[in-house]
Amino acid sequence: MKESIDEVKTEFKAKLYYWQNLKSRKVKLAVIILGVGIIALKIFTTVLTVDWLSELFS
């Protein structure tokens, strides 16, 4: 468990360091839009899958 927490902290620090090194506002905006797009796509596909499964069993 301790190793997992350390790994998550290390990954978070790496992402934060990457974010702080981005100088261009356009690149930061693109990273934010890409992140939000990926999250939205994941939610959308999950909702469609659950909807399809509920119709399959009813």
C-alpha positions, 0 to 999 in steps of 0.5 A: 500500500505504501508503495502505491501511494508513493507511486501516485505521489511521484506521478502527480509530481511529474504531471505538475512539473510538466504543467509548470514547464509549459510556457505557451497558453495555447498549449495549456489550453489544448491540454485542458481541452484534450483532458476534458474531451477524454473525460467526456468521451469516457462518460458518454461511452459508459452511459451508452454501454449501461443503456444498451445493457439495460435494454438487453436484459429487459 
